[in-house]
Amino acid sequence: MARKKTQLVLSQDVPKLGKDGDLIEVAPGYARNFLIPRSLAYRVTPGVLKQVEFRREKERRRLEAIKQEAEATKTALNTIGLFTIAKAVGEDEAIFGTVTAAEVAELIQANAGKEVDRREITIPDINKLGDYKVEIRLHSEVTAIINLRVVAD
């Protein structure tokens, strides 16, 4: 026999249950004895359902705008095509130190005018002069690959 569930909307974040505004189904006793008395959730009505849908749509639009901005950044980076960074060089075209994600982020900021989080930049092991491909995660669904040329300083 299936147990009856009660639909509620959370009024604040509840660990292991959901975030503020989420529509949840819980056991009637849990709702009646814990969630509702502590003002963690409230009962679902047609008006509340409309509010929940409106909030979801607004959040979906906000996330879509963030993704569109990431796509625009990717297009700007692809338009530039080649980024050049100068490093001090020793014997056999070996560079001193390495190219860091922070340096690449600064290079993108200077050339493209786009802010990129250095933690989202994946750089191959660069220890000589030459051309390299650098991967930049702009969004969970958008990744840009730029060409990086390391030249003698």
C-alpha positions in Angstrom: 0.0 0.0 0.0 1.4 3.4 -1.0 1.8 6.0 1.7 0.1 9.3 1.4 2.4 12.3 0.9 1.8 16.0 1.6 3.0 18.7 -0.8 4.7 21.7 0.7 6.8 24.6 -0.4 9.9 25.3 1.5 10.2 28.8 3.0 14.0 28.4 3.6 16.8 26.0 2.8 16.5 22.7 4.6 19.5 20.3 4.5 18.8 17.0 2.6 15.3 18.3 1.6 15.6 21.3 -0.7 16.2 25.0 -1.1 13.9 27.9 -0.5 10.9 27.9 -2.9 11.3 24.2 -3.8 8.1 22.1 -4.1 8.5 19.0 -2.0 6.5 15.9 -1.0 6.9 14.6 2.6 5.1 12.4 5.0 2.1 14.1 6.6 3.5 13.7 10.1 6.8 15.3 9.2 5.0 18.2 7.7 2.5 18.6 10.5 4.9 18.1 13.5 8.2 19.5 12.2 8.3 21.6 9.0 5.1 23.7 9.4 5.4 24.6 13.2 9.0 25.7 12.6 8.0 27.9 9.6 10.3 25.9 7.4 7.5 25.2 4.9 3.9 26.0 4.1 1.1 24.2 2.4 0.5 24.3 -1.3 -2.4 26.2 -2.7 -3.1 27.2 -6.3 -1.8 30.7 -5.7 1.4 29.3 -4.2 1.9 27.0 -7.2 1.7 30.0 -9.5 4.3 31.8 -7.4 6.6 28.7 -7.5 6.3 28.5 -11.3 7.0 32.2 -11.6 10.1 31.9 -9.4 11.3 28.8 -11.4 10.8 30.7 -14.7 12.7 33.7 -13.4 15.6 31.5 -12.2 15.6 29.7 -15.6 15.9 33.0 -17.4 18.7 34.2 -15.1 20.7 31.0 -15.7 20.1 31.3 -19.5 21.4 34.8 -19.4 24.6 33.6 -17.7 25.0 30.9 -20.3 24.5 33.5 -23.1 27.2 35.7 -21.6 29.6 32.7 -21.5 28.8 32.0 -25.2 29.6 35.7 -26.0 32.9 35.5 -24.1 33.8 32.3 -26.1 33.0 34.1 -29.4 35.2 37.0 -28.3 38.1 34.7 -27.4 37.8 32.8 -30.7 37.7 36.1 -32.7 41.1 37.1 -31.2 42.5 33.7 -32.1 46.0 33.9 -30.8 47.3 35.2 -27.5 51.0 35.8 -27.0 52.9 35.8 -23.7 56.6 36.6 -23.3 58.8 34.6 -20.9 62.5 34.6 -20.0 64.4 31.9 -22.0 67.4 29.8 -21.2 69.2 27.1 -23.3 67.3 25.0 -25.9 64.4 27.5 -25.8 63.5 26.3 -22.3 61.6 29.0 -20.3 62.3 30.0 -16.8 59.4 29.1 -14.5 56.1 28.2 -16.1 53.0 29.9 -17.6 50.4 30.2 -14.8 46.6 30.4 -15.0 46.8 33.8 -13.4 49.0 35.1 -16.2 46.7 33.7 -18.8 43.7 35.3 -17.1 45.5 38.7 -17.0 46.4 38.2 -20.7 42.7 37.6 -21.6 41.6 40.6 -19.5 44.2 42.8 -21.3 43.5 41.6 -24.9 39.8 40.7 -24.9 38.5 42.8 -22.0 36.8 39.7 -20.6 37.1 38.6 -17.0 38.0 34.9 -16.7 38.3 33.0 -13.4 41.9 31.6 -13.2 40.6 28.4 -11.5 38.7 27.6 -14.6 41.8 27.6 -16.9 43.5 24.3 -17.7 47.0 24.8 -19.0 49.2 22.0 -20.5 52.7 21.6 -19.1 54.6 24.5 -20.8 58.3 24.5 -20.5 59.5 25.5 -23.9 58.7 28.2 -26.5 56.0 27.4 -28.9 52.2 27.2 -29.5 49.9 25.6 -26.9 46.1 25.0 -26.6 44.6 26.3 -23.3 41.1 25.2 -22.2 38.9 27.7 -20.4 35.6 26.6 -18.7 33.3 29.6 -19.0 30.2 27.8 -17.9 29.2 24.2 -17.1 28.1 23.8 -20.7 30.5 26.2 -22.4 34.2 25.6 -22.9 36.6 27.8 -25.0 39.9 26.7 -26.3 42.4 29.4 -27.1 45.8 29.3 -28.8 48.7 30.5 -26.6 52.1 31.4 -28.1 55.0 31.5 -25.8 57.8 33.8 -27.1 61.2 34.9 -25.8 61.2 38.0 -23.5 
